[in-house]
Amino acid sequence: MNHGDGDRALALRAQLAEVHRSLLDRVDELRGGRPLLAHCLAFCAALTSHHRAEDEGLFAELVRVRPDLAPAVGKLMEDHELIAMLLARVEAAADPDAAARELDGLAAIMASHFAFEERALREALGGALEPAEWFPAVFEPKEWT
């Protein structure tokens, strides 16, 4: 890997970590009493879009160029299924207290998932990955309001 690849890998890792921090911040805002329905749907859509882009784009490409990552990628995709189930429970919660409890569980799972993802993919991000149409949904932090 040349120096440029190392810089690119660092930038991609930093961008992914920023997206993860932004998503966790949004959960904290929702748990902090902001009008739940008004903001929850946008947050749920953003997280779902991020995970779909990872599953269909980033992870598929990583396994193609780094087959040794298949077990870690499989675990991450299982986490995405669990998180999707928790998102559905948040969306279906009948009252704010129930939604807050669901958000607490979601936040804990997300924090663990993001930490594992960043560790598991640290070495692989960069070098062999070429920008593709799924890059923005995975790597570009956005405000989801």
C-alpha positions as CSV (number, residue, x, y, z in Angstrom):
1,M,0.0,0.0,0.0
2,N,1.5,3.4,-0.9
3,H,1.3,6.5,1.2
4,G,-1.9,7.8,-0.6
5,D,-3.7,4.5,0.1
6,G,-2.9,4.9,3.8
7,D,-4.2,8.5,3.8
8,R,-7.4,7.3,2.0
9,A,-7.9,4.5,4.5
10,L,-7.5,6.9,7.4
11,A,-10.0,9.3,5.8
12,L,-12.5,6.5,5.2
13,R,-12.2,5.2,8.8
14,A,-12.7,8.7,10.1
15,Q,-15.8,9.3,7.9
16,L,-17.3,6.0,9.0
17,A,-16.7,6.8,12.7
18,E,-18.3,10.2,12.1
19,V,-21.4,8.7,10.6
20,H,-21.6,6.3,13.6
21,R,-21.2,9.2,16.1
22,S,-23.9,11.2,14.2
23,L,-26.4,8.3,14.4
24,L,-25.7,7.7,18.1
25,D,-26.2,11.5,18.7
26,R,-29.5,11.3,17.0
27,V,-30.6,8.5,19.3
28,D,-29.6,10.6,22.3
29,E,-31.6,13.5,20.9
30,L,-34.7,11.3,20.5
31,R,-34.3,9.9,24.0
32,G,-33.8,13.4,25.3
33,G,-37.4,14.4,24.8
34,R,-37.5,15.8,21.3
35,P,-40.9,15.1,19.7
36,L,-40.5,11.4,18.9
37,L,-42.7,10.9,15.9
38,A,-41.5,14.0,14.1
39,H,-37.9,12.9,14.2
40,C,-37.9,9.1,14.7
41,L,-39.1,8.3,11.2
42,A,-36.2,10.3,9.6
43,F,-33.7,8.7,12.0
44,C,-35.0,5.2,11.3
45,A,-34.9,5.8,7.5
46,A,-31.3,7.2,7.8
47,L,-30.0,4.2,9.8
48,T,-31.8,1.8,7.5
49,S,-30.3,3.4,4.4
50,H,-26.8,3.4,6.0
51,H,-27.0,-0.3,6.8
52,R,-28.5,-1.2,3.4
53,A,-25.6,0.5,1.7
54,E,-23.1,-1.3,3.9
55,D,-24.8,-4.7,3.3
56,E,-25.3,-4.3,-0.5
57,G,-22.2,-2.2,-1.3
58,L,-19.4,-1.9,1.3
59,F,-19.6,-5.4,2.8
60,A,-20.0,-7.2,-0.6
61,E,-17.0,-5.3,-1.9
62,L,-14.9,-6.0,1.2
63,V,-15.6,-9.8,1.1
64,R,-14.8,-9.8,-2.7
65,V,-11.4,-8.2,-2.1
66,R,-10.8,-9.6,1.4
67,P,-12.5,-13.0,1.8
68,D,-10.9,-13.4,5.2
69,L,-13.4,-10.8,6.4
70,A,-16.4,-12.9,5.6
71,P,-17.0,-14.0,9.3
72,A,-16.8,-10.4,10.6
73,V,-19.0,-9.2,7.8
74,G,-21.5,-12.0,8.5
75,K,-21.7,-10.9,12.2
76,L,-22.2,-7.2,11.1
77,M,-25.0,-8.2,8.8
78,E,-26.7,-10.2,11.6
79,D,-26.4,-7.1,13.8
80,H,-28.1,-5.1,11.0
81,E,-31.1,-7.5,11.1
82,L,-31.3,-7.1,14.9
83,I,-31.1,-3.4,14.6
84,A,-33.9,-3.4,12.0
85,M,-36.1,-5.4,14.3
86,L,-35.4,-2.9,17.1
87,L,-36.1,0.0,14.8
88,A,-39.5,-1.6,14.0
89,R,-40.2,-1.8,17.7
90,V,-39.4,1.8,18.2
91,E,-41.7,2.8,15.3
92,A,-44.5,0.6,16.7
93,A,-44.2,1.8,20.3
94,A,-47.6,3.0,21.4
95,D,-46.5,5.6,23.9
96,P,-43.4,7.8,24.6
97,D,-42.3,5.8,27.6
98,A,-42.3,2.5,25.6
99,A,-40.5,4.2,22.7
100,A,-37.9,5.6,25.2
101,R,-37.3,2.1,26.5
102,E,-36.9,0.7,23.0
103,L,-34.5,3.6,22.1
104,D,-32.4,2.8,25.2
105,G,-32.0,-0.8,23.9
106,L,-31.3,0.4,20.4
107,A,-28.7,2.8,21.5
108,A,-26.8,0.1,23.4
109,I,-26.9,-2.3,20.5
110,M,-25.8,0.4,18.0
111,A,-22.8,1.5,20.2
112,S,-21.6,-2.1,20.5
113,H,-22.2,-2.7,16.8
114,F,-20.4,0.4,15.6
115,A,-17.4,-0.2,17.9
116,F,-17.1,-3.8,16.5
117,E,-17.5,-2.6,12.9
118,E,-14.8,0.0,13.3
119,R,-12.4,-2.5,14.8
120,A,-13.2,-5.3,12.4
121,L,-12.8,-3.2,9.3
122,R,-10.0,-0.9,10.4
123,E,-7.3,-2.6,8.3
124,A,-9.5,-3.2,5.2
125,L,-10.9,0.3,4.6
126,G,-9.1,2.1,2.0
127,G,-6.6,0.4,-0.3
128,A,-8.7,-1.8,-2.5
129,L,-12.0,0.0,-2.3
130,E,-13.0,2.2,-5.2
131,P,-15.7,4.9,-4.8
132,A,-19.1,3.5,-5.9
133,E,-22.7,4.6,-5.8
134,W,-23.1,3.3,-2.3
135,F,-20.2,5.3,-0.9
136,P,-22.3,8.4,0.1
137,A,-24.8,6.4,2.1
138,V,-22.0,4.7,4.0
139,F,-19.4,7.4,4.4
140,E,-21.0,10.9,4.2
141,P,-22.3,12.1,7.5
142,K,-25.6,13.9,7.2
143,E,-28.0,15.7,9.5
144,W,-31.2,13.6,9.8
145,T,-33.8,16.0,11.1
